Amino acid sequence: MGFTSKLTSAWATNNSALCVGLDPDISKLPAHLKADPLGIQKFCIDIVDATADTVCAFKPQIAYFAAVGAEAQLQAVCDHIRTQHPHIVLILDAKRGDIGDTATLYAREAFERYQADAVTVNPYLGTDSLEPFLRTPDKGTIVLCRTSNPGSAEFQSQLINNEPLYKVIARTAATKWNTIGDCALVVGATYPTELAEVRSIVGDMPLLVPGIGAQGGDIQAAVTAGRTANGTGLIINSSRAVLYTSNGTDFAQAARTVALTTRDAIRKFSN
């Protein structure tokens, strides 16, 4: 099953547009896991198992694993998601962007080593840097468009022929990249006006929407701006607000409670 088909199925099966981001910061782990050599792995797997019926996707952020030499733990987490929750979309948040053989190797890393359904990429180097991802059969390429961080406008709002760069990216994704392979875009919940503009350009293309929870994005504004006509089209990510609700032994159940609340808030505005 291809990325878009799997995502459509996950939206329907769990009636959810929530994505839980897996950003395991060792300093924030529960005390009983901080000293455990496999603490990151155990933390993420417990979060996954506690929230799997509330989400359409999980999004492990590779830097949190790689910075502490925990790539093997990331691989174990990805394996667990694929085998124990195979209907849930697995997005590797890597924001890769390079050319030639290097881009090809990054695509292999995402789709062969970690066997993700999709990976986030940076389009700054142009179409040839995206092609190794886009041309991988049944996989999704999620391109940065209008990101959620405060400094994103510094370049993403610069005009090209009187059109902001993020609109140029959206238009290129809809008319070019999506004809090569399954493509989606990253547009932050912190910018609902731009989110609505991107939706009007790309039609029903999936949008990964970070920025709710700790970053302060408003769920109602994001869903209203970004949903498709049938109330889907969104992968709304929440990471820290779900992961670190409790630093005790009840962390997974606490995460589930927040995930359910967030999922239900998204549902409320999806119709």
ABEGO torsion letter per residue (X at the ends): XBAAAAAAAAAAAAGBABBBBBBBBAAABBAAAAABAAAAAAAAAAAAAAAAAABABBBBBAAAAAAAGAAAAAAAAAAAAAAABAABBBBBBAGBBBBEAAAAAAAAAAAAAAGBABBBBBAAAEAAAAAAAAABBGBBBBBBABBABAAAAAAAABBBGGBBAAAAAAAAAAAAAAAABBBBBBBBAABAAAAAAAAAAAEABBBBBBGBEAAGBBAAAAAAAABBAAGBGBBBBBBAAAAAABABAAAAAAAAAAAAAAAAAAAAAAX
